[in-house]
Amino acid sequence: MKTPVIELSDCILCEICLEECPLVFRLNDAGFIEVANLDKYPKEEVNLAIKNCPKDCIYWE
């Protein structure tokens, strides 16, 4: 199964991923974006977050 990944060193916390796919991406208590641990990730929504990320720091692994 492919899993979405965020390269935190490139992330500028624009929160577009949160808007596009709140089921998968969330802001943690430390103020960083994290990926929820799910059995299955919604491909279309994650791809939309990847496409709209201004820093291209989200990808599938």
C-alpha positions in Angstrom: 0.0 0.0 0.0 1.2 3.5 -0.9 1.4 6.0 1.9 1.5 9.8 1.6 4.6 11.4 3.1 5.4 15.1 3.9 9.0 16.3 3.7 8.8 18.5 6.8 12.1 20.4 6.0 10.4 21.8 2.8 6.9 22.4 4.3 6.0 26.1 4.8 2.8 25.3 6.7 0.5 26.8 4.1 -2.2 24.2 5.2 -3.4 23.6 1.6 -3.1 19.9 2.3 -5.4 20.3 5.4 -8.0 22.0 3.2 -7.7 19.5 0.3 -7.6 16.3 2.4 -8.4 16.8 6.1 -9.0 13.0 6.6 -5.3 12.4 5.9 -3.4 15.5 6.9 -3.6 17.3 10.2 -1.7 19.8 12.3 -0.1 18.1 15.4 0.4 19.6 18.8 4.0 20.6 17.9 2.7 22.7 15.0 3.8 20.4 12.2 1.7 18.7 9.5 1.4 15.0 9.9 -0.2 12.1 8.0 -2.9 10.1 9.8 -2.3 6.4 10.2 -5.1 4.9 8.0 -5.7 1.5 6.5 -6.4 3.1 3.1 -5.7 6.6 1.8 -8.2 8.4 -0.5 -6.1 8.5 -3.7 -7.9 11.4 -5.4 -7.8 13.7 -2.4 -4.2 13.0 -1.6 -3.3 13.6 -5.3 -5.1 16.9 -5.1 -3.1 17.9 -2.1 0.1 16.8 -3.8 -0.8 18.8 -6.9 -1.6 22.0 -5.0 1.3 22.0 -2.6 3.3 25.1 -3.4 6.6 23.5 -2.2 6.1 20.0 -3.7 6.8 18.4 -0.3 4.1 15.8 -0.4 4.6 12.5 -2.2 3.6 8.8 -2.3 5.9 6.2 -0.8 
